[in-house]
Amino acid sequence: MKFQNDEDAMRHALSLAEQGMFTTTPNPRVGCVLLRNGELIGAGFTQPAGQAHAEVQALADARQRGHDPRGATAYVTLEPCSHFGRTPPCADALVAAGVARVVVAVGDPNPLVAGQGMALLRAAGIDVRQDVLSDAARELNIGFFSRMQRQRPWLRMKAAASLDGKTALHDGRSQWITSPQARDDGHWWRARACAIITGIGTVKEDDPQMNVRAIQTPRQPRRIVIDSRLEIALQAKVLQGGGTWIVAARPDAEKEARLRDAGHEVLMLPNAQGKVDLPALMLELGRRGINELHAEAGFKLNGSLIREKCADELLLYLAPSVIGDAQGLFDLAAPDSLEQVQRLAWHEVSRVGPDLRVLARFHY
């Protein structure tokens, strides 16, 4: 495989990083390729937490292929780490291997790295180029950047609606507004998230499993339920298998004990109104290593997440249908003027089967 320039090589490294889409959390998704005279001699991507990072994988791959990495150029989608975590520093591994040049897509936002990896490489006499396809690299790890820079996950709110913005009939029936292709695509977005969050209203009405079923994944995201008064039934499907986090605002010692005995965790995060403090929850999830948070909830929790400025992105599937007077997407107060409406920015619009998939980002 021959690469003509740094951008071509970095695109291949990014494609490798995508192979860790469902597995690297809480670490970022990183790819690395090693080239000599434009020829690929080694490649790798970050393995699950505690295992080898992309650079170490690529160096091992080169040696297994019978190549000495000395004098090679390494292309890495995120700045090589310079600190000891679960694994030794990748910058040290590149220096020890004797690579001559390192091309980095984007700097690491982790304060433990933040330029120190590239400084270490330069101090060892290695030629370093940075900011090659940086936007693509940042998008691939948008949740990791959010957690490092804002101490909270990137919250992606998923919804499905008709063209007139209705999510269910007037009696609450919503299966199915969008196509099987759209529903399967939604499971891919679930799988890339560290956790899936919903509200007690959705649990009561739909009894969802809130897991990934439509695609193959080696890891199921954590499930989180917002349940201010601890109303959740112990038989709820979202509790099957254990490990669900229930976020409440009003203590109930007996219910908490039963949930904990069943393998779940109860987090008490009340606000002044006796509801769950959503901004505080975002910070707590950041502390727990959640990079991307996927919300699938009803219009009440959706509205609360927007009002509290917790939602970062809207993942909306639009079916080519019109329902009329029925349930909407968000429970939000009517603005007094157009200047007060919540603004979003288009990020991506594409077809999924007969439906449209819209990605739009909130601007608060």
N, C-alpha and C positions, 0 to 999 in steps of 0.2 A: 504494500500500500504506500503510494507516494503522495506527499502533501506539497503544495506549491508555495504556501505562505503561512504566517502565524495564524491568521484567521481560520484557514481551513483546518489546521491542526487543532485549534481550540474548539471548533465545532464538533470535531470527533470526541474531544475530551468531555464536552457538554453532553453528548449523546451517551457516553459511558456513565456520567453522573446520574442521568435519568434512570439508569438501571437500579439505582438505590432509592428510587422514589418512595417506596413503601417500607423501607427497612432501616434507614440510618438514624432515625429519631432517637434521642434528642440532638444528635450530631447533624451537621449540614450534609447535603448531597454533593459529593465532590468526585470529579473524574480527573485522571492524569494519563498522559501519553508521553512516551520517550521516543525521540526521533534522532537519527544520525543521517546527515545528508538528505533530509526529507523523507527517509524511510522509517517506517514504524519498527521499533525494536522491543517495545514493551508497553503495556496498557493495564489500567486497573481503575477501580472505583471503590469508594469507602464502604466497608462492610458494617454489619450491625455493631452497636456500641460495645466497646471493649475489644473489638477485633481490628484488623489492619486498616489503616487509612489508605486513600487512593495512591499516594506517592510510594508507600511501602509495597503495595500490591503491584504497581507498575515496575518497580525495581526488581522485585522477585520474578515477575513475568519475563523481564528482559534476560535475567540470568538463566531461567529455565529454558529460554529459547537459544541459549548459547551466546548471548551478547554481553559484553562488558559495558556498563553504562557510563564509564569515564569518557568525558568529552561530549556527551550527548546533550540535547536540549530537552528539558522537561516542560510540558504544558499542563498547567494546573488551574482548575476552574475557581479555586479559592486559595488565598494566600496560605502557604504551608504553615502549620502551627509551630510555635516556638516554645511551648511549655509542656510539662509532664501532666497528663491527665490519666485516663485509663491506659494510654499508650505513650511511648516516648515521642519527642518532637519530630515532626516530618522534615522540618528545615535541616535538622542535624543529619537525618538519613540522606538527604540530597547532597549535603556537603561531604559526608563520608563516602558517598558513591562516586564523587568526583565529576558530577555533571558540570558542564561549562556554562550553561545558560538556562535560565528559568523564565518562562513567560506565564504571567498570572492574569486571570480574567478580572478578578476584583479582590480588594483587600478584605481581610477578615474583620468583621465588626466586634468580635469578642475582645473585650478590654485586655484579656490576657495575651492577645496576639497583636491586633491593631497596628500593623506596620513593623512589629518586631521580627516577624518571620522574614520579611524581605530585607530588613536591615542585617539580620544574621547572615543571609545569603551573600549580600554585597560585601560584608566584612570578610567573608571567606574568599573574595575575588571572583565571585560568580556574577556574570552579566544578567541583570534582571530587567525585564520589561513588564509593565503592568497596564491594566485597563484595556485588555483586548476582549471584546464582546462582553463588557462588564454588565450591560443591562440584562442580557440573557442569563448571565450567571446569577445576578441578584434576584431575578424573577424565580429562578429555580429554587432559591432558598429564601423566599420572601418571608416565611415564618421565622426562620432563624435570625434574619436581620431584624425583624420586629422584636423578637425576644431580647436580643442583645442591645438594641438601641432604645427600645421603649419599655423593656422589662415586662412585656405582655405578648401573647400570641397574636398572630394575624387571624382575624375572625372572618370567615367566608360564610355568608348566609345564603343557603340554597332554598329556592322556592320554585313551584311550578304553577302556571296560571294560563288562563285564556287570554286572547288578545285584548280583552277589556279589563284585564287585571284581576280576574276572579279565580280563587283557589279552590272553591267548593260550591256545591249547590246551596240553596237557602237552608236546606235541612242538614248541611254538613257533609254530605256525601262528596268524595273527591276522587274515588278510584274508577277510571283513571283519566285525568285530564290530558296528560301527555302520553307519548308513544312508549312502547317497550325499549326502543333505542335510547330515548332520553332517560328513562329510568336506569338502564344499564350504565349509561354515561355518568349519571349521578353517583353510582357506586364507585366508579373510578375516582371521583373527587373525594368520596368518603375515605377510600383506601389510602390516599396520600396524606390525609390529616392525621395528627397525633391523637385527636379526641373528637368525638361527636357529641354535641350538646342539644338537648331538647327541653321542653317544659312539661310540667305535670298535666296541663290541659291536653297536650298531644298524647301523652301516655294513657290518660283516662279514655280519650275518644277513640284512639286507633290501636292501642296496645302494640306499638312497633317494637321490632327487635333491635333496631338501630345498629346493625352490623353490616359487614360487607359480604354479599352473597353472589352478586351477578358476575364478578370477576375473580380470578385467582389472586390471592394475596397471602404472604407468609405471616402476616401480622394483622390482628384486629385492632382498630383504634379503641382507646379508652372511651367508655360511655359515661356521660354526665347528665344528670337530671336536675333542673331547677324546680324545687318543691318547697316553697316557703313554709308550709304547715305540716310537712311530712305526711302527706296523704297517700303516698304511693302504696299500692297493694304488693304484698310480698310475692304474689304470684305473677307480677307483671313480667312480660317477656324481656324487657330491657334489663331485668335483674338476673336473667338466666345465665349461668356460668360464673357468677360472682364478679367482683372487681369494679362494680359501678360506683361512681362518686355521686352522692346525693347532696345537693346544696340547699340548705334550709335557713330559715330566719327565726323560727320559733321552736324552742327545745321541746322534746318529747322523749324522756329518758327511756321509757319502755320500748317505743318504736325504734329509737336509735340502737338500743341493745340488740334487738331482733335483727336489724339490718346488718350490724357489725358481726353478729353470730353467723349470718349467711354469707360473709365474706365481702361486704361492701364498706364504704367509708362515708361518714356523714360530716360535712363541713358546715359549720354555723357562721354565716356571714350576713348578719342583719344590718339594714340601714335604718335611718330615723323613722321611716314610714312602716317598719315591720315587714318589709319585703327583703329579698336577697339583694345585697349590695353588688351590683354587676361590675362596676369598675374595680372594686376590691377583689372580686373573683378573677378578673382578668390578670391582675397582678399576682394573685396566688397561683394561677395556672402557669404564669411565666416562671415563678419560683420552682414549680414542679417540672420544668423542662418541656412544656407544651409549646411547640413552634406554630403549628397550624391547627386552628379550631374550626370545625365544620358544624354550622348550626342548621338544624332541620326542625323548625318549630311552627307554632301557630301564629296568627296575626297579632296576638297580645304580646308574646315574648319578642317577636320580631320588632314590634313597635318599641318595646322597652330597650332593646339592644341599640336601636337607632337613637332614641331620645337620650340614652346615657353615653352616646358616642363610643360604643363598643364595637359596632360592626364596621369592618374595613372594606368589604367587597360583597357585592350581590351577584350570586350565581343563579340566574333566572332562566327557566325553560318556558318558552311561550308556544302554546299550541295554536294552530290556525282555526280557532273557534271563538264564538262569542256566547257568553252565558247569560248576561243580563243582571238583574237585581239579585246579588248573591254575596258570598263572603269575599272580602278583599284580602290584600297581602299584608297590610300593616295597620295596627291600631295607633294612629297618630292624630293629634288634635288638628282641626282645620286652621290653616294659616289665615291671618288677616290681610295679607298681601302676597303677591308673587315674589317679593324680595325675601320673604320668610320661608319659602319652600326649601326642602332639603335637596341640595345639588349633588349630583354624581357625575363622574367622567367616564365616558365609554372606554373600555379597555379592549374588548374583543367581541365580535359577533360572528356566529357561524351556524351552519345547519347541522342538526343531529336528527337523522331520519326526516320525518315531515315537520319537525319542530325547529324553532330557533333557540340557540343557547347564547345568552347575553351575559357578559362579564362587565360589570360597572363598579367603579370605586367611589366611595363616599368622600366628600369634601366638607368637613365641619368648620 
